[in-house]
Amino acid sequence: MALQKRDLIFVAIMIAVLGTFFLISGQEKTTRVPFDNIHQKYYPIIRNEGKKAGEKFCKECHTEEKIPFPPKHPPKFRCLFCHKLTER
């Protein structure tokens, strides 16, 4: 079975779409959750109970008074949606 012109056009479009996604994916821009004395105690909670269980503790320190969010920060307290755990 030979490829028809429309098949080649479809393949070219798919390559263009996938290539575009690959090019815009880029490098990760958000900072990772550090594995330090403050944060390391939450790693087991996040791994065992999930991200939402761990995110409850973020607001203990990350507030306008203690550690404010930068301008244009997305909605608060979905921290681990963007900020990944540090690989060890």
Biotite code that builds the C-alpha atoms (Angstrom):
import biotite.structure as struc

atoms = struc.array([
    struc.Atom([0.000, 0.000, 0.000], chain_id="A", res_id=1, res_name="MET", atom_name="CA", element="C"),
    struc.Atom([1.558, 3.255, -1.127], chain_id="A", res_id=2, res_name="ALA", atom_name="CA", element="C"),
    struc.Atom([1.385, 6.458, 0.837], chain_id="A", res_id=3, res_name="LEU", atom_name="CA", element="C"),
    struc.Atom([-0.907, 9.039, -0.649], chain_id="A", res_id=4, res_name="GLN", atom_name="CA", element="C"),
    struc.Atom([-0.307, 12.769, -0.710], chain_id="A", res_id=5, res_name="LYS", atom_name="CA", element="C"),
    struc.Atom([-2.782, 13.371, 2.130], chain_id="A", res_id=6, res_name="ARG", atom_name="CA", element="C"),
    struc.Atom([-0.950, 10.824, 4.299], chain_id="A", res_id=7, res_name="ASP", atom_name="CA", element="C"),
    struc.Atom([2.324, 12.674, 3.813], chain_id="A", res_id=8, res_name="LEU", atom_name="CA", element="C"),
    struc.Atom([0.624, 15.987, 4.624], chain_id="A", res_id=9, res_name="ILE", atom_name="CA", element="C"),
    struc.Atom([-0.810, 14.465, 7.809], chain_id="A", res_id=10, res_name="PHE", atom_name="CA", element="C"),
    struc.Atom([2.617, 13.152, 8.857], chain_id="A", res_id=11, res_name="VAL", atom_name="CA", element="C"),
    struc.Atom([4.202, 16.555, 8.149], chain_id="A", res_id=12, res_name="ALA", atom_name="CA", element="C"),
    struc.Atom([1.561, 18.337, 10.245], chain_id="A", res_id=13, res_name="ILE", atom_name="CA", element="C"),
    struc.Atom([2.033, 15.887, 13.126], chain_id="A", res_id=14, res_name="MET", atom_name="CA", element="C"),
    struc.Atom([5.811, 16.380, 13.034], chain_id="A", res_id=15, res_name="ILE", atom_name="CA", element="C"),
    struc.Atom([5.304, 20.164, 13.047], chain_id="A", res_id=16, res_name="ALA", atom_name="CA", element="C"),
    struc.Atom([2.912, 20.004, 16.018], chain_id="A", res_id=17, res_name="VAL", atom_name="CA", element="C"),
    struc.Atom([5.141, 17.683, 18.043], chain_id="A", res_id=18, res_name="LEU", atom_name="CA", element="C"),
    struc.Atom([8.209, 19.743, 17.138], chain_id="A", res_id=19, res_name="GLY", atom_name="CA", element="C"),
    struc.Atom([6.472, 22.902, 18.322], chain_id="A", res_id=20, res_name="THR", atom_name="CA", element="C"),
    struc.Atom([5.597, 21.314, 21.666], chain_id="A", res_id=21, res_name="PHE", atom_name="CA", element="C"),
    struc.Atom([9.166, 20.095, 22.041], chain_id="A", res_id=22, res_name="PHE", atom_name="CA", element="C"),
    struc.Atom([10.628, 23.533, 21.270], chain_id="A", res_id=23, res_name="LEU", atom_name="CA", element="C"),
    struc.Atom([8.362, 25.488, 23.611], chain_id="A", res_id=24, res_name="ILE", atom_name="CA", element="C"),
    struc.Atom([8.716, 23.039, 26.489], chain_id="A", res_id=25, res_name="SER", atom_name="CA", element="C"),
    struc.Atom([12.136, 24.449, 27.283], chain_id="A", res_id=26, res_name="GLY", atom_name="CA", element="C"),
    struc.Atom([13.843, 24.200, 30.595], chain_id="A", res_id=27, res_name="GLN", atom_name="CA", element="C"),
    struc.Atom([12.086, 24.136, 33.943], chain_id="A", res_id=28, res_name="GLU", atom_name="CA", element="C"),
    struc.Atom([11.780, 27.688, 35.284], chain_id="A", res_id=29, res_name="LYS", atom_name="CA", element="C"),
    struc.Atom([10.316, 27.168, 38.745], chain_id="A", res_id=30, res_name="THR", atom_name="CA", element="C"),
    struc.Atom([12.557, 26.573, 41.709], chain_id="A", res_id=31, res_name="THR", atom_name="CA", element="C"),
    struc.Atom([12.542, 23.164, 43.317], chain_id="A", res_id=32, res_name="ARG", atom_name="CA", element="C"),
    struc.Atom([11.597, 22.541, 46.931], chain_id="A", res_id=33, res_name="VAL", atom_name="CA", element="C"),
    struc.Atom([14.981, 22.458, 48.685], chain_id="A", res_id=34, res_name="PRO", atom_name="CA", element="C"),
    struc.Atom([15.996, 19.419, 50.694], chain_id="A", res_id=35, res_name="PHE", atom_name="CA", element="C"),
    struc.Atom([17.155, 21.393, 53.732], chain_id="A", res_id=36, res_name="ASP", atom_name="CA", element="C"),
    struc.Atom([16.458, 21.319, 57.476], chain_id="A", res_id=37, res_name="ASN", atom_name="CA", element="C"),
    struc.Atom([13.209, 23.237, 57.028], chain_id="A", res_id=38, res_name="ILE", atom_name="CA", element="C"),
    struc.Atom([11.707, 21.281, 54.130], chain_id="A", res_id=39, res_name="HIS", atom_name="CA", element="C"),
    struc.Atom([13.088, 17.738, 54.504], chain_id="A", res_id=40, res_name="GLN", atom_name="CA", element="C"),
    struc.Atom([10.581, 16.789, 57.221], chain_id="A", res_id=41, res_name="LYS", atom_name="CA", element="C"),
    struc.Atom([7.755, 17.273, 54.692], chain_id="A", res_id=42, res_name="TYR", atom_name="CA", element="C"),
    struc.Atom([9.232, 14.999, 52.017], chain_id="A", res_id=43, res_name="TYR", atom_name="CA", element="C"),
    struc.Atom([7.896, 11.761, 53.616], chain_id="A", res_id=44, res_name="PRO", atom_name="CA", element="C"),
    struc.Atom([4.438, 13.328, 53.989], chain_id="A", res_id=45, res_name="ILE", atom_name="CA", element="C"),
    struc.Atom([4.401, 14.306, 50.320], chain_id="A", res_id=46, res_name="ILE", atom_name="CA", element="C"),
    struc.Atom([5.672, 10.916, 49.172], chain_id="A", res_id=47, res_name="ARG", atom_name="CA", element="C"),
    struc.Atom([3.323, 8.867, 51.401], chain_id="A", res_id=48, res_name="ASN", atom_name="CA", element="C"),
    struc.Atom([0.160, 10.987, 51.578], chain_id="A", res_id=49, res_name="GLU", atom_name="CA", element="C"),
    struc.Atom([0.402, 13.032, 48.400], chain_id="A", res_id=50, res_name="GLY", atom_name="CA", element="C"),
    struc.Atom([1.028, 16.602, 47.328], chain_id="A", res_id=51, res_name="LYS", atom_name="CA", element="C"),
    struc.Atom([-2.141, 18.084, 48.817], chain_id="A", res_id=52, res_name="LYS", atom_name="CA", element="C"),
    struc.Atom([-1.232, 16.750, 52.255], chain_id="A", res_id=53, res_name="ALA", atom_name="CA", element="C"),
    struc.Atom([2.194, 18.365, 52.015], chain_id="A", res_id=54, res_name="GLY", atom_name="CA", element="C"),
    struc.Atom([0.909, 21.677, 50.675], chain_id="A", res_id=55, res_name="GLU", atom_name="CA", element="C"),
    struc.Atom([-0.984, 22.297, 53.925], chain_id="A", res_id=56, res_name="LYS", atom_name="CA", element="C"),
    struc.Atom([2.331, 23.121, 55.585], chain_id="A", res_id=57, res_name="PHE", atom_name="CA", element="C"),
    struc.Atom([3.563, 25.660, 53.013], chain_id="A", res_id=58, res_name="CYS", atom_name="CA", element="C"),
    struc.Atom([1.435, 28.466, 54.419], chain_id="A", res_id=59, res_name="LYS", atom_name="CA", element="C"),
    struc.Atom([3.173, 28.199, 57.801], chain_id="A", res_id=60, res_name="GLU", atom_name="CA", element="C"),
    struc.Atom([6.177, 30.053, 56.355], chain_id="A", res_id=61, res_name="CYS", atom_name="CA", element="C"),
    struc.Atom([5.182, 31.305, 52.916], chain_id="A", res_id=62, res_name="HIS", atom_name="CA", element="C"),
    struc.Atom([3.025, 34.307, 53.816], chain_id="A", res_id=63, res_name="THR", atom_name="CA", element="C"),
    struc.Atom([3.155, 38.037, 53.099], chain_id="A", res_id=64, res_name="GLU", atom_name="CA", element="C"),
    struc.Atom([4.718, 38.590, 56.536], chain_id="A", res_id=65, res_name="GLU", atom_name="CA", element="C"),
    struc.Atom([7.394, 35.876, 56.490], chain_id="A", res_id=66, res_name="LYS", atom_name="CA", element="C"),
    struc.Atom([8.335, 34.820, 52.945], chain_id="A", res_id=67, res_name="ILE", atom_name="CA", element="C"),
    struc.Atom([6.171, 36.759, 50.451], chain_id="A", res_id=68, res_name="PRO", atom_name="CA", element="C"),
    struc.Atom([5.319, 35.513, 46.989], chain_id="A", res_id=69, res_name="PHE", atom_name="CA", element="C"),
    struc.Atom([6.851, 37.338, 44.019], chain_id="A", res_id=70, res_name="PRO", atom_name="CA", element="C"),
    struc.Atom([4.611, 39.615, 41.929], chain_id="A", res_id=71, res_name="PRO", atom_name="CA", element="C"),
    struc.Atom([2.424, 37.807, 39.368], chain_id="A", res_id=72, res_name="LYS", atom_name="CA", element="C"),
    struc.Atom([2.697, 34.533, 41.301], chain_id="A", res_id=73, res_name="HIS", atom_name="CA", element="C"),
    struc.Atom([-0.104, 32.146, 40.253], chain_id="A", res_id=74, res_name="PRO", atom_name="CA", element="C"),
    struc.Atom([-2.832, 31.066, 42.706], chain_id="A", res_id=75, res_name="PRO", atom_name="CA", element="C"),
    struc.Atom([-1.433, 30.193, 46.081], chain_id="A", res_id=76, res_name="LYS", atom_name="CA", element="C"),
    struc.Atom([-1.341, 26.839, 47.827], chain_id="A", res_id=77, res_name="PHE", atom_name="CA", element="C"),
    struc.Atom([-1.075, 24.629, 44.792], chain_id="A", res_id=78, res_name="ARG", atom_name="CA", element="C"),
    struc.Atom([2.653, 24.850, 45.429], chain_id="A", res_id=79, res_name="CYS", atom_name="CA", element="C"),
    struc.Atom([3.673, 21.352, 44.403], chain_id="A", res_id=80, res_name="LEU", atom_name="CA", element="C"),
    struc.Atom([1.869, 21.635, 41.083], chain_id="A", res_id=81, res_name="PHE", atom_name="CA", element="C"),
    struc.Atom([4.801, 23.756, 39.839], chain_id="A", res_id=82, res_name="CYS", atom_name="CA", element="C"),
    struc.Atom([7.516, 23.348, 42.485], chain_id="A", res_id=83, res_name="HIS", atom_name="CA", element="C"),
    struc.Atom([8.896, 19.822, 42.289], chain_id="A", res_id=84, res_name="LYS", atom_name="CA", element="C"),
    struc.Atom([10.798, 18.016, 45.019], chain_id="A", res_id=85, res_name="LEU", atom_name="CA", element="C"),
    struc.Atom([14.582, 18.069, 44.821], chain_id="A", res_id=86, res_name="THR", atom_name="CA", element="C"),
    struc.Atom([15.994, 14.817, 43.473], chain_id="A", res_id=87, res_name="GLU", atom_name="CA", element="C"),
    struc.Atom([18.318, 13.079, 45.911], chain_id="A", res_id=88, res_name="ARG", atom_name="CA", element="C"),
])
